[in-house]
Amino acid sequence: GHSMTGAGIRDGDLLVVDRSLEAGDGDIVVAVVDGELTVKRLSRRGGTVRLLPESPGCEPIEFKDGQELTVWGVVTSVIHRVK
């Protein structure tokens, strides 16, 4: 998709994901939401956990108490296709 173009991640890019890292506030993560993988920026502030897109017009995903967020890994590099 196009929700992370503001972070330099375009549709079709390859992501290097480190599953051994603990995701922290501000990290770009691969997460499982409703059974599907998504790439977003993790925000943990004031007890609120959100997954933030980096493109205008895309809505953040906010997790309420009791909702489960599974972070699959932390994005460490992006590989762009030239052609």
Backbone as numpy.savetxt, mean C-alpha at the origin, in Angstrom:
# Nx Ny Nz CAx CAy CAz Cx Cy Cz
-3.60 -0.87 -11.08 -4.41 0.32 -11.08 -3.56 1.57 -11.08
-4.21 2.67 -10.81 -3.53 3.97 -10.88 -3.50 4.70 -9.55
-3.83 4.02 -8.46 -3.94 4.71 -7.18 -2.61 5.13 -6.57
-1.48 4.66 -7.11 -0.18 4.99 -6.51 0.74 5.74 -7.46
0.20 6.33 -8.52 1.06 7.05 -9.48 1.77 8.23 -8.82
1.17 8.83 -7.82 1.82 9.94 -7.12 3.07 9.53 -6.37
3.22 8.24 -6.11 4.41 7.70 -5.45 5.38 7.11 -6.47
5.09 7.30 -7.76 5.97 6.79 -8.80 5.73 5.34 -9.16
4.61 4.77 -8.72 4.27 3.39 -9.05 3.16 3.40 -10.09
3.48 2.89 -11.28 2.51 2.89 -12.37 1.98 1.49 -12.62
0.83 1.42 -13.26 0.24 0.14 -13.63 1.23 -0.62 -14.50
1.51 -1.86 -14.18 2.45 -2.67 -14.96 3.85 -2.70 -14.39
4.16 -1.84 -13.40 5.48 -1.86 -12.77 5.67 -3.15 -11.98
6.92 -3.52 -11.80 7.25 -4.65 -10.94 7.69 -4.10 -9.59
7.20 -4.70 -8.52 7.54 -4.25 -7.17 8.41 -5.29 -6.49
9.43 -4.81 -5.79 10.23 -5.68 -4.93 9.65 -5.51 -3.53
9.22 -6.63 -2.94 8.53 -6.60 -1.66 9.30 -7.44 -0.65
9.62 -6.85 0.50 10.33 -7.56 1.56 9.32 -7.98 2.62
9.08 -9.27 2.70 8.09 -9.79 3.65 8.66 -9.90 5.06
9.98 -9.74 5.21 10.59 -9.86 6.54 10.55 -8.55 7.32
10.26 -7.44 6.65 10.23 -6.14 7.34 8.89 -5.93 8.03
8.94 -5.28 9.19 7.71 -4.89 9.86 7.27 -3.55 9.28
6.04 -3.47 8.84 5.53 -2.26 8.20 5.34 -1.16 9.24
5.85 0.02 8.91 5.71 1.17 9.80 4.91 2.27 9.15
4.57 3.27 9.94 3.82 4.41 9.44 4.57 5.06 8.28
3.88 5.26 7.17 4.47 5.90 6.00 5.05 4.94 4.98
5.18 3.66 5.33 5.70 2.68 4.37 4.66 2.38 3.29
5.15 2.10 2.09 4.27 1.60 1.03 4.24 0.09 1.19
3.03 -0.45 1.28 2.87 -1.87 1.59 1.98 -2.57 0.57
2.14 -3.88 0.50 1.18 -4.74 -0.19 0.33 -5.33 0.92
-0.98 -5.11 0.84 -1.89 -5.56 1.89 -3.04 -6.35 1.28
-3.65 -7.16 2.11 -4.83 -7.93 1.70 -6.05 -7.25 2.30
-6.95 -6.81 1.42 -8.20 -6.16 1.84 -9.35 -6.89 1.16
-10.24 -7.44 1.96 -11.38 -8.19 1.43 -10.95 -9.27 0.44
-9.85 -9.95 0.76 -9.38 -11.06 -0.06 -8.60 -10.68 -1.30
-8.35 -9.38 -1.51 -7.61 -8.93 -2.69 -6.37 -8.15 -2.28
-5.31 -8.27 -3.09 -4.08 -7.52 -2.82 -4.24 -6.09 -3.30
-3.67 -5.17 -2.51 -3.65 -3.76 -2.89 -2.31 -3.17 -2.47
-1.87 -2.13 -3.16 -0.64 -1.42 -2.81 -1.04 -0.01 -2.39
-0.68 0.36 -1.16 -1.04 1.67 -0.61 0.01 2.08 0.41
-0.04 3.36 0.83 0.82 3.86 1.90 0.12 3.61 3.24
0.83 3.02 4.18 0.27 2.69 5.49 0.33 3.92 6.39
-0.78 4.21 7.05 -0.85 5.31 8.02 -1.37 4.75 9.34
-0.57 4.91 10.39 -0.97 4.50 11.75 -0.83 5.72 12.64
-1.96 6.36 12.93 -1.91 7.57 13.75 -3.10 7.61 14.68
-2.83 7.88 15.95 -3.90 8.04 16.93 -4.80 6.83 17.04
-4.25 5.64 16.89 -5.06 4.44 16.98 -5.84 4.11 15.73
-5.71 4.95 14.70 -6.41 4.71 13.43 -5.43 4.17 12.41
-5.84 3.12 11.73 -5.02 2.53 10.67 -5.73 2.77 9.35
-4.98 3.35 8.39 -5.54 3.60 7.06 -4.53 3.20 6.00
-5.06 2.84 4.84 -4.25 2.62 3.65 -4.55 3.78 2.71
-3.51 4.56 2.41 -3.70 5.79 1.65 -3.23 5.65 0.20
-4.06 6.04 -0.75 -3.62 6.08 -2.15 -2.75 7.31 -2.35
-2.03 7.35 -3.45 -1.15 8.48 -3.77 -1.58 9.17 -5.05
-2.85 9.10 -5.36 -3.37 9.75 -6.56 -4.69 10.44 -6.23
-4.92 11.62 -6.82 -6.18 12.32 -6.58 -7.37 11.50 -7.07
-8.46 11.62 -6.36 -9.69 10.93 -6.76 -9.81 9.52 -6.22
-8.77 9.02 -5.57 -8.82 7.68 -4.97 -9.06 7.82 -3.48
-9.92 6.98 -2.95 -10.32 7.06 -1.55 -9.42 6.20 -0.66
-9.09 6.70 0.55 -8.34 5.87 1.50 -9.21 4.74 2.04
-8.57 3.72 2.54 -9.25 2.61 3.17 -8.97 2.72 4.66
-10.01 2.90 5.47 -9.85 3.05 6.92 -10.33 1.80 7.62
-9.54 1.35 8.59 -9.87 0.14 9.33 -10.40 0.52 10.70
-11.55 -0.01 11.02 -12.19 0.23 12.31 -11.76 -0.86 13.29
-12.04 -0.64 14.58 -11.74 -1.65 15.59 -12.39 -2.98 15.20
-11.61 -4.03 15.27 -12.13 -5.35 14.95 -11.93 -5.78 13.51
-11.68 -4.81 12.62 -11.41 -5.16 11.22 -9.97 -5.62 11.11
-9.76 -6.64 10.30 -8.42 -7.20 10.17 -7.71 -6.65 8.94
-6.47 -6.22 9.16 -5.60 -5.79 8.07 -4.44 -6.76 8.01
-4.22 -7.35 6.86 -3.09 -8.24 6.67 -2.10 -7.55 5.75
-0.92 -7.19 6.30 0.14 -6.61 5.49 1.00 -7.76 4.99
1.06 -7.91 3.69 1.79 -9.01 3.06 3.29 -8.71 3.01
3.65 -7.42 2.85 5.05 -7.05 2.80 5.23 -5.57 2.53
6.47 -5.10 2.67 6.83 -3.70 2.47 7.51 -3.55 1.11
7.05 -2.59 0.32 7.65 -2.33 -0.99 8.98 -1.63 -0.77
10.06 -2.21 -1.32 11.39 -1.63 -1.16 11.93 -1.03 -2.45
11.43 -1.49 -3.60 11.89 -0.98 -4.89 10.79 -1.11 -5.93
10.88 -0.25 -6.94 9.93 -0.28 -8.06 10.74 -0.39 -9.34
10.36 -1.30 -10.21 11.03 -1.46 -11.50 10.05 -1.05 -12.59
10.41 0.02 -13.33 9.56 0.53 -14.40 9.91 -0.14 -15.72
8.92 -0.39 -16.50 9.15 -0.88 -17.86 9.44 0.31 -18.76
10.41 0.16 -19.63 10.78 1.23 -20.54 9.96 1.14 -21.82
9.61 -0.05 -22.21 8.89 -0.27 -23.46 7.53 -0.84 -23.22
